Amino acid sequence: MNVTTRFTVACSAAMLTIGCAKKDQAATDSAATAAAATPAPPPAPAPFSMAEAAGKWQVRSVPASGTDTSATNYVLTATADTTGWVMTFPSGVKVPLKVTPSGDSLIVTTGSFASQRRKGVKVSTNGTFRLQDGKLVGSTTAHYAKAGADSVLQLRTEGTKMP
C-alpha cells in the first residue's frame, strides 16, 4: 500500500471514530435532557385505613344523574377489620356489608334487601369508598330486581363520621 492510500485510510478511520463519538454523545445528551424534563410520577396514594374508618357514619346517597335529588340516608357501622360492617336505615332495616380493601379504596357489596328508595322492590348494591378530608366518599350502584331501563341506579355517596 502506498503512503497516500495509508494516509487516506487512517484519516477515514479517524473521521469515522470522531463522527460516531459525537453521535453517541448527542444521544446521551438528548436522553439526559429528556430525563431532566420529565417530572417524577406522583407518589402512590396511601392504602385505605380500616382503623381510620372504624366507627359510625351518617351516610347520604344521591342519584348521580342530577335530575333526581332525593337522598337515601343510613347509618354505616364500620369496624377496624372486614367483619361486622352494617347499614342501618331509618326504617330499621339492617343490611350486612361485605367489604374488601383495595389500594386506597374500599369495595362494598350487599346481598338482596328491601329497597328504601323503591317500595316493594328488592335491591342489591355495590360500590367503593375512599377516605377524603375526614369523609367517606364514593359511588354506589343499585341493582333492582326487575327488568327494564331503570333496573340500575348510580348514586354519589358521602359519609360524615358521627361523634
C-alpha positions as CSV (number, residue, x, y, z in Angstrom):
1,M,0.0,0.0,0.0
2,N,1.4,3.4,-0.8
3,V,1.7,6.3,1.6
4,T,-1.2,8.2,0.1
5,T,-3.6,5.2,0.5
6,R,-2.4,4.6,4.1
7,F,-2.9,8.3,4.9
8,T,-6.5,8.2,3.4
9,V,-7.4,5.1,5.3
10,A,-6.1,6.5,8.5
11,C,-7.9,9.8,8.0
12,S,-11.2,8.0,7.2
13,A,-10.9,5.8,10.3
14,A,-10.2,8.9,12.5
15,M,-13.2,10.8,11.0
16,L,-15.5,7.7,11.5
17,T,-14.4,7.5,15.1
18,I,-15.0,11.2,15.8
19,G,-18.3,11.1,14.0
20,C,-19.6,8.1,16.0
21,A,-18.4,9.6,19.2
22,K,-20.3,12.8,18.5
23,K,-23.5,10.9,17.7
24,D,-23.1,8.8,20.9
25,Q,-22.5,11.9,23.0
26,A,-25.5,13.6,21.3
27,A,-27.7,10.6,22.1
28,T,-26.5,10.6,25.7
29,D,-27.1,14.4,26.0
30,S,-30.6,14.0,24.5
31,A,-31.5,11.2,26.9
32,A,-30.3,13.2,29.8
33,T,-32.2,16.3,28.7
34,A,-35.4,14.3,28.3
35,A,-35.0,12.6,31.7
36,A,-34.5,16.0,33.4
37,A,-37.6,17.5,31.6
38,T,-39.8,14.6,32.6
39,P,-41.4,15.2,36.1
40,A,-41.3,12.4,38.6
41,P,-44.6,10.4,38.9
42,P,-46.8,11.4,41.9
43,P,-46.5,9.2,44.9
44,A,-48.9,6.3,45.3
45,P,-51.9,7.1,47.4
46,A,-52.0,5.7,50.9
47,P,-53.8,2.4,51.3
48,F,-57.4,2.5,52.7
49,S,-57.2,2.7,56.6
50,M,-59.7,0.3,58.2
51,A,-58.7,1.7,61.6
52,E,-59.5,5.2,60.5
53,A,-62.8,4.1,59.0
54,A,-63.9,2.3,62.2
55,G,-67.0,4.0,63.9
56,K,-70.4,5.2,62.9
57,W,-71.0,7.3,59.8
58,Q,-74.1,9.2,58.7
59,V,-74.3,8.4,55.0
60,R,-76.2,10.2,52.2
61,S,-76.6,8.7,48.7
62,V,-78.0,10.8,45.9
63,P,-78.6,9.8,42.3
64,A,-75.6,10.8,40.1
65,S,-77.9,11.8,37.2
66,G,-78.7,15.1,38.8
67,T,-82.4,15.1,37.8
68,D,-83.5,13.2,41.0
69,T,-82.0,14.9,44.1
70,S,-83.8,12.8,46.7
71,A,-81.3,11.2,49.2
72,T,-81.2,7.8,50.7
73,N,-79.8,8.1,54.2
74,Y,-78.4,5.5,56.5
75,V,-76.0,4.9,59.4
76,L,-73.0,2.9,58.5
77,T,-71.4,0.9,61.3
78,A,-67.8,0.2,60.4
79,T,-65.2,-1.9,62.2
80,A,-61.4,-1.9,62.1
81,D,-61.4,-5.1,60.0
82,T,-63.6,-6.6,57.3
83,T,-66.2,-8.1,59.6
84,G,-69.3,-6.6,61.2
85,W,-70.0,-3.8,58.7
86,V,-73.7,-2.9,58.7
87,M,-76.0,-0.3,57.0
88,T,-79.0,0.7,59.2
89,F,-81.8,2.6,57.5
90,P,-84.2,4.9,59.3
91,S,-86.9,2.3,58.7
92,G,-85.0,-0.1,60.9
93,V,-83.8,-2.4,58.0
94,K,-80.2,-3.6,58.8
95,V,-78.1,-4.8,55.9
96,P,-74.8,-6.5,56.4
97,L,-71.9,-5.5,54.1
98,K,-69.1,-7.4,52.6
99,V,-66.1,-5.1,52.5
100,T,-62.7,-5.5,50.7
101,P,-59.9,-3.0,50.9
102,S,-58.2,-2.5,47.6
103,G,-55.4,0.1,47.3
104,D,-56.8,3.5,48.5
105,S,-60.4,2.3,48.2
106,L,-62.9,0.0,50.0
107,I,-65.1,-2.2,47.8
108,V,-68.5,-2.6,49.4
109,T,-71.3,-5.1,48.4
110,T,-74.6,-6.2,49.8
111,G,-76.9,-9.1,49.3
112,S,-80.5,-8.5,48.3
113,F,-82.7,-6.4,50.6
114,A,-85.9,-4.4,50.6
115,S,-85.2,-1.1,48.7
116,Q,-85.5,2.0,50.7
117,R,-86.0,4.1,47.5
118,R,-88.5,1.9,45.7
119,K,-91.1,0.3,47.9
120,G,-91.9,-3.3,47.3
121,V,-88.7,-3.9,45.2
122,K,-85.6,-5.9,46.2
123,V,-82.2,-4.3,45.5
124,S,-78.5,-5.3,45.9
125,T,-75.7,-2.7,45.8
126,N,-72.0,-2.5,45.2
127,G,-69.7,0.5,45.4
128,T,-66.5,2.0,46.5
129,F,-65.4,4.4,49.3
130,R,-62.3,6.4,49.8
131,L,-61.3,8.4,52.9
132,Q,-61.0,12.1,51.8
133,D,-60.7,15.1,54.1
134,G,-62.2,13.1,57.0
135,K,-65.2,11.8,55.0
136,L,-66.1,8.6,53.3
137,V,-66.8,9.5,49.6
138,G,-67.6,7.3,46.7
139,S,-70.2,5.8,44.4
140,T,-72.8,3.2,44.7
141,T,-74.6,1.1,42.1
142,A,-78.1,-0.2,43.0
143,H,-79.3,-3.2,41.0
144,Y,-83.1,-3.6,41.3
145,A,-84.8,-7.0,40.9
146,K,-86.8,-6.1,37.8
147,A,-86.1,-5.9,34.2
148,G,-86.1,-2.6,32.3
149,A,-84.2,0.5,31.7
150,D,-84.4,1.7,35.3
151,S,-83.2,-1.5,36.9
152,V,-79.8,0.1,37.7
153,L,-79.2,3.3,39.5
154,Q,-75.9,5.1,40.0
155,L,-75.5,7.2,43.2
156,R,-72.9,9.5,44.7
157,T,-72.3,8.6,48.3
158,E,-70.8,10.6,51.1
159,G,-70.5,9.8,54.8
160,T,-69.6,12.0,57.8
161,K,-68.3,10.4,61.0
162,M,-70.6,10.6,63.9
163,P,-69.2,11.7,67.3
